[in-house]
Amino acid sequence: MFAIIKTGGKQYRVKKDDVLLVEKIEGKDGAKISFDEVLAVGDKVGTPTVKGASVAAEIVKQARGEKVIVFKKIRRHGYKRKNGHKQDLTLVKIVDIKA
């Protein structure tokens, strides 16, 4: 059985024992969390969410993504700006899907 969950403004298709990177979720390593915004479970589609459905997960570790370089330049004006950014991420393991 699979479910489609929404977290951090993105949607993920998950099933039991999946491990995925999502935007940062507060919590320590090993903490139990629950995703209550379940858009679909199996062939049951919610409007907009499935009532009473939840996905239980466990935080594996907190991590940071790859560095993204932001470079701005305006020709012939001597304007150059270089910046870097690393996104905070959370590695999550899906434990159970409750319909």
C-alpha positions in Angstrom: 0.0 0.0 0.0 1.3 3.5 -0.8 0.3 7.0 0.3 0.8 10.5 -1.0 1.8 12.9 1.7 2.4 16.7 1.7 5.2 18.3 3.7 7.3 21.4 3.2 5.2 22.5 0.2 6.0 19.3 -1.7 4.2 16.0 -2.3 5.8 12.6 -1.8 4.6 9.1 -2.8 5.7 6.8 0.1 5.3 3.2 1.2 6.4 1.3 4.3 10.2 1.3 4.9 10.9 4.1 2.4 13.6 6.6 3.3 13.3 10.1 1.9 14.8 13.6 2.3 12.3 16.3 3.1 12.6 19.9 4.2 13.6 20.4 7.8 11.3 19.0 10.5 12.1 19.9 14.1 13.1 16.9 16.2 16.0 14.8 17.4 17.4 11.7 15.6 15.1 8.7 16.4 12.1 10.9 17.2 8.7 9.6 16.0 6.6 12.0 13.8 3.3 11.8 12.1 2.3 13.3 8.7 -1.4 14.1 8.9 -1.7 15.8 5.5 -2.4 12.6 3.5 -3.7 13.3 0.0 -4.2 9.7 -1.1 -4.0 6.2 0.4 -3.9 3.4 -2.2 -6.8 4.0 -4.6 -8.6 6.3 -2.1 -8.2 9.9 -3.0 -9.0 12.7 -0.6 -10.8 16.0 -1.2 -8.3 17.6 -0.4 -7.1 15.1 2.3 -8.2 11.6 3.4 -10.1 11.9 6.6 -8.5 10.0 9.5 -5.4 8.9 7.5 -1.9 9.4 8.8 1.6 8.3 8.1 3.9 7.5 11.0 7.6 8.1 10.4 10.9 8.2 12.3 13.6 10.8 11.9 16.9 9.1 10.9 19.1 12.2 10.9 19.2 16.0 10.3 21.3 16.9 7.3 22.2 19.8 4.9 21.8 19.7 1.1 24.3 20.5 -1.6 25.7 24.1 -1.8 23.9 26.2 -4.4 25.9 29.1 -5.8 23.9 32.3 -6.5 25.8 34.7 -8.8 24.4 38.1 -9.9 26.1 40.4 -12.4 25.2 43.5 -14.3 27.4 44.2 -17.3 29.5 47.3 -17.6 28.5 48.6 -14.1 31.0 46.8 -11.9 28.2 45.0 -10.1 29.0 41.4 -9.0 27.6 39.5 -6.0 28.3 35.9 -5.2 26.4 34.0 -2.5 26.0 30.4 -1.4 23.1 28.6 0.2 22.7 25.1 1.8 19.1 23.9 2.5 18.4 22.2 5.9 17.0 18.7 5.3 15.7 15.8 7.3 16.1 12.1 6.5 12.9 10.3 7.3 12.0 6.6 7.4 8.3 5.7 6.9 7.2 3.3 9.7 3.5 2.8 9.1 0.6 4.0 6.9 -2.8 4.2 8.6 -5.9 4.6 6.5 
